[in-house]
Amino acid sequence: MGFVVRQDKAINADVYNSNSADQLYVNEEIVVSNVYPNPANDYIRISYNLPSTHQAKLVFLNILGTRMGEHPLPSERKEVFISTEDLTSGIYFHTLYINGKSMATKKLIIKH
């Protein structure tokens, strides 16, 4: 799948100020927001804070479990925008992996 990723270096205060219901994953060192918007049309945004000692990625699956894309979350960045133009309207799942371990899975709805 041909996702387009835009990465911004600016720290996003939203990731630190939102409540835990708005977070995909939180621990002492790591904060990863839920994808926004959801339902999505042309892109999704993920804000995060990740120490350089950790490797993280999001893996996207369709409703049948077919892998549709994989996107790294570089620790030097604080936010990524991912285009959803190549996805048909429907239900998808995204799983956060940190250091190769599955940490959280949530549903994503695409509406074009």
N, CA, C and O atoms as a Tinker XYZ file with bonds, in Angstrom:
   448  protein
     1  N      0.830000   -1.163000    0.000000    73     2
     2  CA     0.000000    0.000000    0.000000    64     1     3
     3  C      0.879000    1.230000    0.000000    63     2     4     5
     4  O      1.931000    1.237000    0.639000    81     3
     5  N      0.477000    2.254000   -0.692000    73     3     6
     6  CA     1.286000    3.440000   -0.858000    64     5     7
     7  C      0.922000    4.568000    0.074000    63     6     8     9
     8  O      0.626000    5.668000   -0.393000    81     7
     9  N      0.932000    4.340000    1.380000    73     7    10
    10  CA     0.702000    5.430000    2.321000    64     9    11
    11  C      1.742000    6.512000    2.128000    63    10    12    13
    12  O      2.900000    6.219000    1.832000    81    11
    13  N      1.337000    7.756000    2.294000    73    11    14
    14  CA     2.260000    8.884000    2.291000    64    13    15
    15  C      2.344000    9.370000    3.725000    63    14    16    17
    16  O      1.319000    9.602000    4.366000    81    15
    17  N      3.557000    9.526000    4.231000    73    15    18
    18  CA     3.748000    9.928000    5.621000    64    17    19
    19  C      4.398000   11.298000    5.663000    63    18    20    21
    20  O      5.403000   11.535000    4.993000    81    19
    21  N      3.824000   12.206000    6.454000    73    19    22
    22  CA     4.441000   13.499000    6.715000    64    21    23
    23  C      4.819000   13.518000    8.182000    63    22    24    25
    24  O      3.982000   13.245000    9.043000    81    23
    25  N      6.058000   13.834000    8.473000    73    23    26
    26  CA     6.523000   13.833000    9.848000    64    25    27
    27  C      6.926000   15.245000   10.247000    63    26    28    29
    28  O      7.656000   15.918000    9.520000    81    27
    29  N      6.447000   15.692000   11.408000    73    27    30
    30  CA     6.769000   17.014000   11.916000    64    29    31
    31  C      7.627000   16.888000   13.154000    63    30    32    33
    32  O      7.386000   16.026000   13.999000    81    31
    33  N      8.637000   17.754000   13.266000    73    31    34
    34  CA     9.517000   17.736000   14.431000    64    33    35
    35  C      8.938000   18.497000   15.612000    63    34    36    37
    36  O      9.377000   18.305000   16.746000    81    35
    37  N      7.971000   19.347000   15.366000    73    35    38
    38  CA     7.403000   20.159000   16.442000    64    37    39
    39  C      6.724000   19.268000   17.477000    63    38    40    41
    40  O      6.014000   18.326000   17.126000    81    39
    41  N      6.946000   19.569000   18.742000    73    39    42
    42  CA     6.307000   18.812000   19.812000    64    41    43
    43  C      4.846000   19.217000   19.870000    63    42    44    45
    44  O      4.515000   20.403000   19.872000    81    43
    45  N      3.988000   18.234000   19.917000    73    43    46
    46  CA     2.553000   18.491000   19.953000    64    45    47
    47  C      2.090000   18.420000   21.399000    63    46    48    49
    48  O      2.114000   17.351000   22.008000    81    47
    49  N      1.672000   19.547000   21.949000    73    47    50
    50  CA     1.236000   19.592000   23.341000    64    49    51
    51  C     -0.002000   18.742000   23.578000    63    50    52    53
    52  O     -0.234000   18.309000   24.707000    81    51
    53  N     -0.809000   18.488000   22.543000    73    51    54
    54  CA    -2.025000   17.685000   22.695000    64    53    55
    55  C     -1.731000   16.304000   23.251000    63    54    56    57
    56  O     -2.524000   15.765000   24.023000    81    55
    57  N     -0.602000   15.726000   22.868000    73    55    58
    58  CA    -0.286000   14.362000   23.299000    64    57    59
    59  C     -0.049000   14.312000   24.808000    63    58    60    61
    60  O     -0.277000   13.278000   25.435000    81    59
    61  N      0.401000   15.410000   25.390000    73    59    62
    62  CA     0.682000   15.443000   26.823000    64    61    63
    63  C     -0.513000   15.919000   27.649000    63    62    64    65
    64  O     -0.630000   15.582000   28.828000    81    63
    65  N     -1.392000   16.695000   27.035000    73    63    66
    66  CA    -2.469000   17.325000   27.781000    64    65    67
    67  C     -3.800000   16.597000   27.705000    63    66    68    69
    68  O     -4.707000   16.918000   28.473000    81    67
    69  N     -3.951000   15.639000   26.816000    73    67    70
    70  CA    -5.235000   14.958000   26.689000    64    69    71
    71  C     -5.378000   13.872000   27.749000    63    70    72    73
    72  O     -4.390000   13.430000   28.336000    81    71
    73  N     -6.622000   13.444000   27.989000    73    71    74
    74  CA    -6.835000   12.420000   29.007000    64    73    75
    75  C     -6.499000   11.038000   28.458000    63    74    76    77
    76  O     -6.293000   10.872000   27.256000    81    75
    77  N     -6.445000   10.057000   29.338000    73    75    78
    78  CA    -6.003000    8.715000   28.941000    64    77    79
    79  C     -6.942000    8.053000   27.937000    63    78    80    81
    80  O     -6.522000    7.153000   27.210000    81    79
    81  N     -8.202000    8.476000   27.881000    73    79    82
    82  CA    -9.124000    7.912000   26.893000    64    81    83
    83  C     -8.714000    8.294000   25.471000    63    82    84    85
    84  O     -9.093000    7.620000   24.513000    81    83
    85  N     -7.947000    9.365000   25.332000    73    83    86
    86  CA    -7.477000    9.817000   24.026000    64    85    87
    87  C     -6.149000    9.174000   23.620000    63    86    88    89
    88  O     -5.611000    9.480000   22.556000    81    87
    89  N     -5.631000    8.300000   24.452000    73    87    90
    90  CA    -4.320000    7.704000   24.212000    64    89    91
    91  C     -4.449000    6.251000   23.756000    63    90    92    93
    92  O     -5.277000    5.493000   24.262000    81    91
    93  N     -3.620000    5.891000   22.799000    73    91    94
    94  CA    -3.525000    4.494000   22.373000    64    93    95
    95  C     -2.713000    3.703000   23.389000    63    94    96    97
    96  O     -3.040000    2.563000   23.717000    81    95
    97  N     -1.625000    4.342000   23.889000    73    95    98
    98  CA    -0.740000    3.669000   24.841000    64    97    99
    99  C     -0.026000    4.702000   25.693000    63    98   100   101
   100  O      0.420000    5.730000   25.183000    81    99
   101  N      0.086000    4.434000   27.000000    73    99   102
   102  CA     0.795000    5.322000   27.920000    64   101   103
   103  C      1.534000    4.468000   28.943000    63   102   104   105
   104  O      0.973000    3.515000   29.486000    81   103
   105  N      2.800000    4.813000   29.204000    73   103   106
   106  CA     3.525000    4.271000   30.357000    64   105   107
   107  C      4.440000    5.366000   30.890000    63   106   108   109
   108  O      4.261000    6.530000   30.531000    81   107
   109  N      5.408000    5.036000   31.729000    73   107   110
   110  CA     6.267000    6.048000   32.346000    64   109   111
   111  C      7.098000    6.826000   31.330000    63   110   112   113
   112  O      7.438000    7.983000   31.577000    81   111
   113  N      7.430000    6.219000   30.199000    73   111   114
   114  CA     8.316000    6.831000   29.214000    64   113   115
   115  C      7.639000    7.173000   27.893000    63   114   116   117
   116  O      8.128000    8.026000   27.152000    81   115
   117  N      6.539000    6.530000   27.594000    73   115   118
   118  CA     5.969000    6.583000   26.254000    64   117   119
   119  C      4.520000    7.053000   26.308000    63   118   120   121
   120  O      3.740000    6.623000   27.158000    81   119
   121  N      4.180000    7.944000   25.381000    73   119   122
   122  CA     2.795000    8.371000   25.192000    64   121   123
   123  C      2.517000    8.318000   23.699000    63   122   124   125
   124  O      3.240000    8.925000   22.909000    81   123
   125  N      1.469000    7.592000   23.305000    73   123   126
   126  CA     1.064000    7.521000   21.904000    64   125   127
   127  C     -0.437000    7.800000   21.854000    63   126   128   129
   128  O     -1.228000    7.112000   22.498000    81   127
   129  N     -0.817000    8.822000   21.080000    73   127   130
   130  CA    -2.231000    9.194000   20.995000    64   129   131
   131  C     -2.999000    8.212000   20.112000    63   130   132   133
   132  O     -2.410000    7.473000   19.324000    81   131
   133  N     -4.309000    8.220000   20.257000    73   131   134
   134  CA    -5.152000    7.516000   19.297000    64   133   135
   135  C     -5.017000    8.199000   17.947000    63   134   136   137
   136  O     -4.630000    9.365000   17.880000    81   135
   137  N     -5.330000    7.488000   16.873000    73   135   138
   138  CA    -5.335000    8.130000   15.561000    64   137   139
   139  C     -6.481000    9.140000   15.526000    63   138   140   141
   140  O     -7.538000    8.934000   16.122000    81   139
   141  N     -6.239000   10.226000   14.816000    73   139   142
   142  CA    -7.235000   11.279000   14.699000    64   141   143
   143  C     -7.213000   11.804000   13.277000    63   142   144   145
   144  O     -6.116000   11.983000   12.748000    81   143
   145  N     -8.290000   12.056000   12.635000    73   143   146
   146  CA    -9.661000   11.784000   13.070000    64   145   147
   147  C    -10.026000   10.314000   12.874000    63   146   148   149
   148  O     -9.370000    9.599000   12.117000    81   147
   149  N    -11.045000    9.884000   13.541000    73   147   150
   150  CA   -11.560000    8.531000   13.400000    64   149   151
   151  C    -13.071000    8.598000   13.595000    63   150   152   153
   152  O    -13.527000    8.749000   14.728000    81   151
   153  N    -13.850000    8.494000   12.544000    73   151   154
   154  CA   -13.541000    8.052000   11.188000    64   153   155
   155  C    -12.674000    9.077000   10.439000    63   154   156   157
   156  O    -12.724000   10.280000   10.694000    81   155
   157  N    -11.887000    8.545000    9.514000    73   155   158
   158  CA   -10.966000    9.364000    8.726000    64   157   159
   159  C    -11.391000    9.378000    7.270000    63   158   160   161
   160  O    -12.070000    8.468000    6.793000    81   159
   161  N    -10.978000   10.429000    6.572000    73   159   162
   162  CA   -11.267000   10.542000    5.151000    64   161   163
   163  C     -9.986000   10.459000    4.344000    63   162   164   165
   164  O     -9.774000    9.475000    3.636000    81   163
   165  N     -9.122000   11.467000    4.431000    73   163   166
   166  CA    -7.930000   11.490000    3.580000    64   165   167
   167  C     -6.621000   11.295000    4.322000    63   166   168   169
   168  O     -5.602000   11.022000    3.687000    81   167
   169  N     -6.609000   11.424000    5.656000    73   167   170
   170  CA    -5.381000   11.223000    6.414000    64   169   171
   171  C     -5.732000   10.898000    7.864000    63   170   172   173
   172  O     -6.859000   11.110000    8.310000    81   171
   173  N     -4.737000   10.377000    8.589000    73   171   174
   174  CA    -4.827000   10.232000   10.038000    64   173   175
   175  C     -3.585000   10.865000   10.644000    63   174   176   177
   176  O     -2.541000   10.968000   10.000000    81   175
   177  N     -3.717000   11.285000   11.888000    73   175   178
   178  CA    -2.606000   11.900000   12.607000    64   177   179
   179  C     -2.355000   11.103000   13.879000    63   178   180   181
   180  O     -3.296000   10.708000   14.567000    81   179
   181  N     -1.086000   10.868000   14.190000    73   179   182
   182  CA    -0.693000   10.221000   15.434000    64   181   183
   183  C      0.366000   11.089000   16.078000    63   182   184   185
   184  O      1.396000   11.374000   15.466000    81   183
   185  N      0.121000   11.515000   17.315000    73   183   186
   186  CA     1.094000   12.282000   18.089000    64   185   187
   187  C      1.698000   11.342000   19.126000    63   186   188   189
   188  O      1.022000   10.450000   19.637000    81   187
   189  N      2.984000   11.552000   19.433000    73   187   190
   190  CA     3.617000   10.641000   20.382000    64   189   191
   191  C      4.882000   11.233000   20.979000    63   190   192   193
   192  O      5.455000   12.189000   20.457000    81   191
   193  N      5.298000   10.639000   22.080000    73   191   194
   194  CA     6.573000   10.934000   22.718000    64   193   195
   195  C      7.249000    9.588000   22.952000    63   194   196   197
   196  O      6.730000    8.738000   23.676000    81   195
   197  N      8.402000    9.405000   22.336000    73   195   198
   198  CA     9.075000    8.109000   22.353000    64   197   199
   199  C     10.565000    8.299000   22.604000    63   198   200   201
   200  O     11.221000    9.001000   21.835000    81   199
   201  N     11.125000    7.697000   23.660000    73   199   202
   202  CA    12.573000    7.808000   23.889000    64   201   203
   203  C     13.361000    7.181000   22.738000    63   202   204   205
   204  O     12.880000    6.262000   22.074000    81   203
   205  N     14.557000    7.679000   22.514000    73   203   206
   206  CA    15.385000    7.180000   21.408000    64   205   207
   207  C     15.808000    5.728000   21.597000    63   206   208   209
   208  O     16.271000    5.101000   20.644000    81   207
   209  N     15.663000    5.184000   22.791000    73   207   210
   210  CA    16.030000    3.796000   23.056000    64   209   211
   211  C     14.950000    2.807000   22.636000    63   210   212   213
   212  O     15.143000    1.595000   22.729000    81   211
   213  N     13.813000    3.324000   22.172000    73   211   214
   214  CA    12.696000    2.465000   21.776000    64   213   215
   215  C     12.422000    2.591000   20.285000    63   214   216   217
   216  O     12.607000    3.653000   19.690000    81   215
   217  N     11.976000    1.486000   19.692000    73   215   218
   218  CA    11.533000    1.488000   18.301000    64   217   219
   219  C     10.045000    1.192000   18.294000    63   218   220   221
   220  O      9.579000    0.251000   18.936000    81   219
   221  N      9.304000    2.015000   17.555000    73   219   222
   222  CA     7.861000    1.829000   17.511000    64   221   223
   223  C      7.379000    1.883000   16.068000    63   222   224   225
   224  O      7.984000    2.521000   15.207000    81   223
   225  N      6.263000    1.188000   15.833000    73   223   226
   226  CA     5.634000    1.221000   14.513000    64   225   227
   227  C      4.152000    0.943000   14.685000    63   226   228   229
   228  O      3.721000    0.347000   15.673000    81   227
   229  N      3.374000    1.394000   13.692000    73   227   230
   230  CA     1.959000    1.058000   13.595000    64   229   231
   231  C      1.777000    0.123000   12.416000    63   230   232   233
   232  O      2.304000    0.377000   11.333000    81   231
   233  N      1.042000   -0.949000   12.615000    73   231   234
   234  CA     0.724000   -1.900000   11.558000    64   233   235
   235  C     -0.783000   -1.831000   11.340000    63   234   236   237
   236  O     -1.564000   -1.904000   12.289000    81   235
   237  N     -1.183000   -1.688000   10.070000    73   235   238
   238  CA    -2.593000   -1.575000    9.704000    64   237   239
   239  C     -3.061000   -2.853000    9.024000    63   238   240   241
   240  O     -2.411000   -3.356000    8.107000    81   239
   241  N     -4.207000   -3.376000    9.488000    73   239   242
   242  CA    -4.816000   -4.589000    8.930000    64   241   243
   243  C     -6.233000   -4.270000    8.489000    63   242   244   245
   244  O     -6.911000   -3.445000    9.101000    81   243
   245  N     -6.678000   -4.929000    7.421000    73   243   246
   246  CA    -8.083000   -4.778000    7.051000    64   245   247
   247  C     -8.921000   -5.711000    7.916000    63   246   248   249
   248  O     -8.385000   -6.427000    8.762000    81   247
   249  N    -10.215000   -5.703000    7.709000    73   247   250
   250  CA   -11.136000   -6.482000    8.543000    64   249   251
   251  C    -10.878000   -7.987000    8.436000    63   250   252   253
   252  O    -11.237000   -8.742000    9.340000    81   251
   253  N    -10.257000   -8.428000    7.332000    73   251   254
   254  CA    -9.940000   -9.850000    7.143000    64   253   255
   255  C     -8.583000  -10.236000    7.723000    63   254   256   257
   256  O     -8.198000  -11.405000    7.690000    81   255
   257  N     -7.858000   -9.250000    8.256000    73   255   258
   258  CA    -6.552000   -9.520000    8.847000    64   257   259
   259  C     -5.386000   -9.396000    7.889000    63   258   260   261
   260  O     -4.256000   -9.732000    8.244000    81   259
   261  N     -5.642000   -8.916000    6.669000    73   259   262
   262  CA    -4.574000   -8.714000    5.691000    64   261   263
   263  C     -3.825000   -7.438000    6.027000    63   262   264   265
   264  O     -4.428000   -6.386000    6.240000    81   263
   265  N     -2.497000   -7.542000    6.073000    73   263   266
   266  CA    -1.661000   -6.380000    6.364000    64   265   267
   267  C     -1.761000   -5.376000    5.222000    63   266   268   269
   268  O     -1.505000   -5.711000    4.066000    81   267
   269  N     -2.134000   -4.147000    5.554000    73   267   270
   270  CA    -2.315000   -3.097000    4.561000    64   269   271
   271  C     -1.182000   -2.078000    4.566000    63   270   272   273
   272  O     -1.004000   -1.342000    3.595000    81   271
   273  N     -0.428000   -2.031000    5.635000    73   271   274
   274  CA     0.677000   -1.087000    5.716000    64   273   275
   275  C      1.354000   -1.141000    7.064000    63   274   276   277
   276  O      0.779000   -1.594000    8.053000    81   275
   277  N      2.585000   -0.670000    7.084000    73   275   278
   278  CA     3.380000   -0.601000    8.308000    64   277   279
   279  C      4.108000    0.733000    8.293000    63   278   280   281
   280  O      4.713000    1.106000    7.288000    81   279
   281  N      4.049000    1.454000    9.416000    73   279   282
   282  CA     4.612000    2.796000    9.454000    64   281   283
   283  C      5.414000    3.015000   10.728000    63   282   284   285
   284  O      4.868000    2.920000   11.827000    81   283
   285  N      6.707000    3.309000   10.592000    73   283   286
   286  CA     7.533000    3.559000   11.775000    64   285   287
   287  C      7.142000    4.866000   12.457000    63   286   288   289
   288  O      6.631000    5.784000   11.816000    81   287
   289  N      7.384000    4.937000   13.745000    73   287   290
   290  CA     7.227000    6.161000   14.520000    64   289   291
   291  C      8.618000    6.556000   15.006000    63   290   292   293
   292  O      9.010000    6.187000   16.113000    81   291
   293  N      9.369000    7.299000   14.197000    73   291   294
   294  CA    10.750000    7.654000   14.568000    64   293   295
   295  C     10.785000    8.467000   15.865000    63   294   296   297
   296  O      9.993000    9.391000   16.045000    81   295
   297  N     11.700000    8.118000   16.758000    73   295   298
   298  CA    11.753000    8.782000   18.064000    64   297   299
   299  C     12.090000   10.266000   17.949000    63   298   300   301
   300  O     11.714000   11.049000   18.821000    81   299
   301  N     12.794000   10.666000   16.887000    73   299   302
   302  CA    13.140000   12.085000   16.741000    64   301   303
   303  C     11.940000   12.931000   16.288000    63   302   304   305
   304  O     11.998000   14.160000   16.339000    81   303
   305  N     10.892000   12.302000   15.860000    73   303   306
   306  CA     9.665000   13.000000   15.465000    64   305   307
   307  C      8.689000   12.964000   16.635000    63   306   308   309
   308  O      8.871000   12.198000   17.582000    81   307
   309  N      7.674000   13.779000   16.565000    73   307   310
   310  CA     6.642000   13.793000   17.610000    64   309   311
   311  C      5.251000   13.592000   17.049000    63   310   312   313
   312  O      4.288000   13.456000   17.802000    81   311
   313  N      5.138000   13.571000   15.720000    73   311   314
   314  CA     3.833000   13.451000   15.088000    64   313   315
   315  C      4.011000   12.949000   13.662000    63   314   316   317
   316  O      4.959000   13.334000   12.978000    81   315
   317  N      3.095000   12.085000   13.210000    73   315   318
   318  CA     3.085000   11.663000   11.810000    64   317   319
   319  C      1.680000   11.823000   11.265000    63   318   320   321
   320  O      0.692000   11.645000   11.977000    81   319
   321  N      1.611000   12.163000    9.986000    73   319   322
   322  CA     0.365000   12.217000    9.234000    64   321   323
   323  C      0.460000   11.127000    8.174000    63   322   324   325
   324  O      1.448000   11.057000    7.443000    81   323
   325  N     -0.550000   10.284000    8.087000    73   323   326
   326  CA    -0.540000    9.172000    7.145000    64   325   327
   327  C     -1.744000    9.298000    6.228000    63   326   328   329
   328  O     -2.881000    9.371000    6.695000    81   327
   329  N     -1.499000    9.324000    4.935000    73   327   330
   330  CA    -2.575000    9.401000    3.951000    64   329   331
   331  C     -3.354000    8.089000    3.931000    63   330   332   333
   332  O     -2.771000    7.008000    4.021000    81   331
   333  N     -4.666000    8.195000    3.814000    73   331   334
   334  CA    -5.522000    7.004000    3.720000    64   333   335
   335  C     -6.148000    6.878000    2.341000    63   334   336   337
   336  O     -7.084000    6.102000    2.151000    81   335
   337  N     -5.634000    7.640000    1.374000    73   335   338
   338  CA    -6.209000    7.645000    0.031000    64   337   339
   339  C     -6.201000    6.276000   -0.641000    63   338   340   341
   340  O     -7.076000    5.984000   -1.455000    81   339
   341  N     -5.221000    5.431000   -0.309000    73   339   342
   342  CA    -5.117000    4.110000   -0.937000    64   341   343
   343  C     -6.008000    3.061000   -0.276000    63   342   344   345
   344  O     -6.084000    1.927000   -0.749000    81   343
   345  N     -6.677000    3.426000    0.806000    73   343   346
   346  CA    -7.572000    2.495000    1.493000    64   345   347
   347  C     -9.004000    2.732000    1.023000    63   346   348   349
   348  O     -9.437000    3.876000    0.884000    81   347
   349  N     -9.727000    1.657000    0.780000    73   347   350
   350  CA   -11.143000    1.803000    0.459000    64   349   351
   351  C    -11.909000    2.078000    1.753000    63   350   352   353
   352  O    -11.413000    1.798000    2.844000    81   351
   353  N    -13.086000    2.613000    1.630000    73   351   354
   354  CA   -13.914000    2.844000    2.813000    64   353   355
   355  C    -14.167000    1.512000    3.507000    63   354   356   357
   356  O    -14.446000    0.504000    2.857000    81   355
   357  N    -14.068000    1.519000    4.833000    73   355   358
   358  CA   -14.288000    0.293000    5.580000    64   357   359
   359  C    -13.662000    0.348000    6.957000    63   358   360   361
   360  O    -13.244000    1.404000    7.431000    81   359
   361  N    -13.607000   -0.810000    7.587000    73   359   362
   362  CA   -13.075000   -0.951000    8.939000    64   361   363
   363  C    -11.683000   -1.564000    8.868000    63   362   364   365
   364  O    -11.451000   -2.546000    8.162000    81   363
   365  N    -10.762000   -0.961000    9.617000    73   363   366
   366  CA    -9.381000   -1.423000    9.691000    64   365   367
   367  C     -8.976000   -1.486000   11.162000    63   366   368   369
   368  O     -9.648000   -0.928000   12.030000    81   367
   369  N     -7.879000   -2.165000   11.423000    73   367   370
   370  CA    -7.323000   -2.212000   12.770000    64   369   371
   371  C     -5.877000   -1.754000   12.692000    63   370   372   373
   372  O     -5.167000   -2.068000   11.737000    81   371
   373  N     -5.450000   -1.014000   13.697000    73   371   374
   374  CA    -4.051000   -0.604000   13.774000    64   373   375
   375  C     -3.492000   -1.080000   15.113000    63   374   376   377
   376  O     -4.110000   -0.926000   16.166000    81   375
   377  N     -2.302000   -1.664000   15.029000    73   375   378
   378  CA    -1.633000   -2.188000   16.213000    64   377   379
   379  C     -0.333000   -1.435000   16.419000    63   378   380   381
   380  O      0.449000   -1.254000   15.485000    81   379
   381  N     -0.110000   -0.998000   17.652000    73   379   382
   382  CA     1.140000   -0.347000   18.031000    64   381   383
   383  C      2.117000   -1.409000   18.507000    63   382   384   385
   384  O      1.815000   -2.186000   19.412000    81   383
   385  N      3.289000   -1.433000   17.889000    73   383   386
   386  CA     4.380000   -2.305000   18.321000    64   385   387
   387  C      5.491000   -1.442000   18.877000    63   386   388   389
   388  O      5.899000   -0.463000   18.251000    81   387
   389  N      5.984000   -1.803000   20.057000    73   387   390
   390  CA     7.136000   -1.131000   20.652000    64   389   391
   391  C      8.183000   -2.188000   20.927000    63   390   392   393
   392  O      7.933000   -3.162000   21.638000    81   391
   393  N      9.368000   -1.984000   20.353000    73   391   394
   394  CA    10.472000   -2.949000   20.465000    64   393   395
   395  C     10.022000   -4.356000   20.094000    63   394   396   397
   396  O     10.399000   -5.333000   20.741000    81   395
   397  N      9.207000   -4.446000   19.039000    73   395   398
   398  CA     8.769000   -5.732000   18.511000    64   397   399
   399  C      7.607000   -6.376000   19.245000    63   398   400   401
   400  O      7.155000   -7.452000   18.851000    81   399
   401  N      7.114000   -5.749000   20.296000    73   399   402
   402  CA     6.028000   -6.325000   21.089000    64   401   403
   403  C      4.728000   -5.563000   20.836000    63   402   404   405
   404  O      4.705000   -4.332000   20.865000    81   403
   405  N      3.653000   -6.300000   20.591000    73   403   406
   406  CA     2.341000   -5.694000   20.393000    64   405   407
   407  C      1.865000   -5.087000   21.708000    63   406   408   409
   408  O      1.799000   -5.770000   22.730000    81   407
   409  N      1.529000   -3.779000   21.672000    73   407   410
   410  CA     1.139000   -3.084000   22.897000    64   409   411
   411  C     -0.344000   -2.722000   22.942000    63   410   412   413
   412  O     -0.943000   -2.712000   24.018000    81   411
   413  N     -0.939000   -2.425000   21.794000    73   411   414
   414  CA    -2.348000   -2.020000   21.772000    64   413   415
   415  C     -2.875000   -2.133000   20.352000    63   414   416   417
   416  O     -2.142000   -1.918000   19.387000    81   415
   417  N     -4.147000   -2.471000   20.234000    73   415   418
   418  CA    -4.831000   -2.532000   18.938000    64   417   419
   419  C     -6.152000   -1.797000   19.060000    63   418   420   421
   420  O     -6.880000   -1.958000   20.039000    81   419
   421  N     -6.454000   -0.984000   18.048000    73   419   422
   422  CA    -7.718000   -0.249000   18.012000    64   421   423
   423  C     -8.287000   -0.267000   16.602000    63   422   424   425
   424  O     -7.595000   -0.570000   15.630000    81   423
   425  N     -9.569000    0.067000   16.524000    73   423   426
   426  CA   -10.290000    0.094000   15.253000    64   425   427
   427  C    -10.148000    1.477000   14.611000    63   426   428   429
   428  O    -10.127000    2.503000   15.292000    81   427
   429  N    -10.051000    1.468000   13.288000    73   427   430
   430  CA   -10.013000    2.688000   12.487000    64   429   431
   431  C    -11.068000    2.562000   11.388000    63   430   432   433
   432  O    -11.128000    1.548000   10.693000    81   431
   433  N    -11.888000    3.583000   11.236000    73   431   434
   434  CA   -12.910000    3.596000   10.200000    64   433   435
   435  C    -12.502000    4.597000    9.131000    63   434   436   437
   436  O    -12.175000    5.745000    9.429000    81   435
   437  N    -12.526000    4.140000    7.868000    73   435   438
   438  CA   -12.219000    5.014000    6.736000    64   437   439
   439  C    -13.511000    5.258000    5.982000    63   438   440   441
   440  O    -14.214000    4.313000    5.624000    81   439
   441  N    -13.832000    6.539000    5.738000    73   439   442
   442  CA   -15.013000    6.927000    4.967000    64   441   443
   443  C    -14.570000    7.915000    3.907000    63   442   444   445
   444  O    -14.152000    9.028000    4.227000    81   443
   445  N    -14.657000    7.515000    2.638000    73   443   446
   446  CA   -14.307000    8.429000    1.529000    64   445   447
   447  C    -15.553000    8.976000    0.900000    63   446   448
   448  O    -15.475000    9.760000   -0.046000    81   447
